[in-house]
Amino acid sequence: TGRHPVEWARQRVRERLLPYRRFVQVAREDAAGAHWSDDPDFRLERHLQSRPLRRRKGQTAQQALQERVATLAMQPLDPDHPLWHFELIEQHDGGSALIARIHHCIADGIALISVMMSLVDGGALPPQRDKPARGRKKALREGAEDWVADSLIRPLGDITARALEAAGGGAAKSMALLAEPQKGIGHTMDQAMEMARLGGQLASDLAALALMPDDSPTRLKGKPGHTKRVAWCEPVPLDEVKAIGRAFGCSVNDVLLACVAGAIGNYLRDLGDDPAGQEIRAMVPVNLRPMEDAWKLGNRFGLVPLLLPIGTEHPLERLFAVKRRMADLKGSLQPLLTFGLLSVAGLLVKPAQEAMLSLFGRKTTAVMTNVPGPAHKLKVCGSTLEQTRFWVPQTGTVGLGVSILSYGGGVQFGCIADSGLCPDPQQVVDRFTPEFERLLTLTLMLPWGETG
């Protein structure tokens, strides 16, 4: 048709993204608090732009793209307009690339995966908002911005209970009882004992969060500066990750986190450090919403503090250590407690907010998240989406972010780091695949019949 590629992209965004009202609204703060309001000067051309990728002498296409992503990662979004921006690079390594920046106040990772999937060819149109005639109350309940109301009105309600139940958490029934005490708390001895157990667990998990010791003081921990670096590796086959998990009775997440811990440990060893006996704490987001509601915007996640055994050299010993620690966290209420803390933080004065974030920062070296993507490669405006990657946001005192995304039968590992604490995160990333291959080799060495 002769249309410019950026025009195709804008048409798709106009049809599929803008119906989510958060993408045409501005976050405002006043004496009454924070709220959303429509941008009276919204222009799509401001939010989706095309530019060439500039390559310095000696740079590969990937290095040039990484440099551009790192530069954009430190550029604030314009607070006078909706907090998102897409940059289309039309000529990149035989194809094109789209760099998307979206502020976390719009949505969390699970919601954004669902929203972004509406942009692909054949993607579902955004759910329609209720007509005013159906009532404001129902519109709020079913609309894309109902999470704030839901968080304030019933933070321990049935949505959280269903999410915990789907995730295998043992506290789901107890959460339902807490949310609806009129339905029989105390009617049976079993219920009374369950509530007593839950109360004990709640106290224990709250104490564990409050009394977390600082993690090991590696070179990755410190006060971040003002520049970032990003890196990524080629995807590893998801089927092979699953095969390792089946062979050793571990989850896909256990396998990937063990490889991350090994990569970080080897990175430190190669720099002359001795990580033996050291552990770093990674805050791992946990989804607290039913997957059928993933399209709804807002933030609905908790955090669990996972200690990564970076000082453990043997890959199997490290894998089983991660498995044990993840198993200990599965029945925990810590995701709900951190969700509550994060929700309350928005209601606190700024010094109290900063104190809370500083507490998490002192105890934490990294933020690490694993997001599931589509199993098959998708198309956007007729072109195949070969790879996708994302970078998890960090608070001001956490210098390392690790992102794992499954897509198209592969698992993509990426890293964003403060340049002062980790000048070349590609060195960490390049050690991920060898760690994975060590585990795969051990799996292939097992006697036949032991891999399930």
Secondary structure, 3 states (H helix, E strand, C coil): CCCCHHHHHHHHHHHHCCCCHHHHEEEEEECCEEEEEECCCCCHHHHEEECCCCCCCCCCHHHHHHHHHHHHHCCCCCCCCCCEEEEEEEEECCEEEEEEEECCCCECHHHHHHHHHCCCCCCCCCCCCCCHHHCHHHHHHHCCCCHHHHHHHCCCCHHHHHHHHHCCCCCHHHHHHHHCHHHCCCCCHHHHHHHHHHHHHHHHHHHHHHCCCCCCCCCCCCCCCCCEEEEECCCEEHHHHHHHHHHHCCCHHHHHHHHHHHHHHHHHHHCCCCCCCCCEEEEEEEECCCHHHCCCCECCEEEEEEEECCCCCCHHHHHHHHHHHHHHHHCCCHHHHHHHHHHHHCCCCHHHHHHHHHHHHHHCCEEEEEEECCCCCEEECCEEECCCCCCCCCCCCCCEEEEEEEECCEEEEEEEEECCCCCCCHHHHCCHHHHHHHHHHHHHCCCCCCCC
